[in-house]
Amino acid sequence: MQRTSKTPSDSYTEQIQILNQSSINGFNRLFGGRLLSWIDVVAATAARRHSGKNVTTATIDNLQFLAPAYPNDTLVLTGKLTHVGRTSMEVCVKTYVEQLSGKRRLINTAYLVLVALDEKDMPTPVPGLSPITHEERIEWEAGERRRSLRKQRRKEEF
């Protein structure tokens, strides 16, 4: 079976949230668990756009909280594929606080690995990924390193 190839921009996904009290913790900041839920939805959407299949989250490989968000902040979550294997897809989701001026401040970066599923919920091959820009090629190479680290951790049962 010949695999087609897509670009990272083919999977680009964006979600907007305005923070209200239901998303805020006891310290009057964005609740991390709520953000994680939104990140998972963005990653799944990007992976579905790339694969044309249903997907499941296999790993949250890296999640970095860089800065807080507060009530009434506008959050912008962006996601796109950075690396693919045979059935797996790595998605980078970045979260920004967008000021009323439109200026964005990065508050979170996350890398997730999702697996494409066939009609029997078994892993199924996905299209290849063709990085176009310099930034996309750097992300691909970093994805190769993250994939090697994930394999090493599994081998070591870490």
ZAMARGU-4260 file (C-alpha; in steps of 0.2 Angstrom, whole numbers, plus 5000, padded with zeros to 4 digits):
<rodrens>
0) 5000/5000/5000 | 5007/5017/4995 | 5006/5031/5008 | 5002/5048/5002 | 5010/5063/5010
5) 5003/5079/5018 | 5011/5095/5025 | 5009/5101/5043 | 4998/5115/5037 | 4985/5102/5031
10) 4982/5098/5049 | 4982/5115/5056 | 4969/5117/5070 | 4964/5132/5080 | 4952/5134/5095
15) 4947/5149/5104 | 4941/5150/5123 | 4937/5165/5133 | 4940/5160/5151 | 4925/5160/5163
20) 4923/5155/5181 | 4920/5136/5176 | 4938/5136/5170 | 4947/5144/5185 | 4955/5136/5200
25) 4955/5142/5218 | 4970/5153/5214 | 4960/5163/5201 | 4970/5156/5187 | 4966/5144/5173
30) 4964/5126/5179 | 4977/5115/5171 | 4965/5100/5169 | 4953/5111/5159 | 4967/5117/5148
35) 4973/5099/5146 | 4956/5094/5140 | 4956/5108/5127 | 4974/5103/5121 | 4968/5085/5119
40) 4953/5090/5108 | 4965/5101/5097 | 4977/5087/5095 | 4964/5075/5090 | 4957/5086/5077
45) 4974/5089/5069 | 4977/5071/5069 | 4960/5067/5062 | 4963/5080/5048 | 4979/5072/5044
50) 4974/5054/5044 | 4956/5055/5039 | 4953/5042/5053 | 4947/5041/5071 | 4961/5043/5083
55) 4966/5039/5101 | 4978/5048/5112 | 4993/5037/5116 | 5005/5048/5125 | 5006/5066/5132
60) 5024/5067/5129 | 5028/5084/5135 | 5017/5098/5143 | 5025/5114/5149 | 5015/5127/5158
65) 5025/5143/5155 | 5013/5157/5162 | 4996/5158/5169 | 4980/5164/5162 | 4966/5173/5171
70) 4947/5176/5170 | 4941/5184/5154 | 4957/5181/5145 | 4955/5175/5127 | 4965/5159/5124
75) 4970/5153/5107 | 4976/5135/5105 | 4984/5130/5089 | 4989/5113/5084 | 4998/5104/5069
80) 5007/5088/5066 | 5026/5088/5068 | 5030/5070/5065 | 5022/5054/5060 | 5027/5035/5061
85) 5017/5021/5052 | 5001/5023/5063 | 5006/5037/5075 | 5006/5055/5074 | 5015/5068/5085
90) 5005/5084/5087 | 5012/5101/5094 | 4998/5111/5103 | 5003/5129/5108 | 4992/5139/5119
95) 4992/5158/5119 | 4984/5172/5129 | 4978/5184/5115 | 4977/5203/5121 | 4963/5214/5114
100) 4976/5222/5103 | 4979/5204/5095 | 4996/5202/5102 | 4999/5184/5108 | 5009/5178/5123
105) 5013/5159/5124 | 5008/5151/5140 | 5009/5132/5136 | 5017/5120/5124 | 5012/5102/5123
110) 5017/5087/5112 | 5005/5073/5111 | 5006/5056/5101 | 4989/5050/5094 | 4986/5034/5084
115) 4975/5032/5069 | 4961/5018/5071 | 4952/5008/5058 | 4934/5003/5058 | 4939/4989/5071
120) 4948/5001/5082 | 4965/4994/5077 | 4980/5005/5073 | 4980/5009/5054 | 4993/5017/5043
125) 4993/5036/5041 | 4999/5047/5027 | 5017/5053/5027 | 5022/5071/5033 | 5031/5082/5021
130) 5039/5097/5031 | 5040/5112/5020 | 5047/5127/5030 | 5063/5128/5040 | 5053/5128/5056
135) 5043/5112/5051 | 5060/5103/5046 | 5067/5108/5063 | 5051/5101/5072 | 5052/5085/5062
140) 5070/5082/5067 | 5065/5086/5086 | 5051/5074/5083 | 5063/5060/5078 | 5073/5063/5094
145) 5057/5063/5105 | 5052/5047/5096 | 5069/5039/5100 | 5067/5045/5119 | 5049/5037/5120
150) 5056/5021/5113 | 5070/5021/5125 | 5058/5024/5140 | 5047/5010/5135 | 5062/4998/5133
155) 5068/5003/5151 | 5050/5003/5157 | 5052/5020/5163
</rodrens>
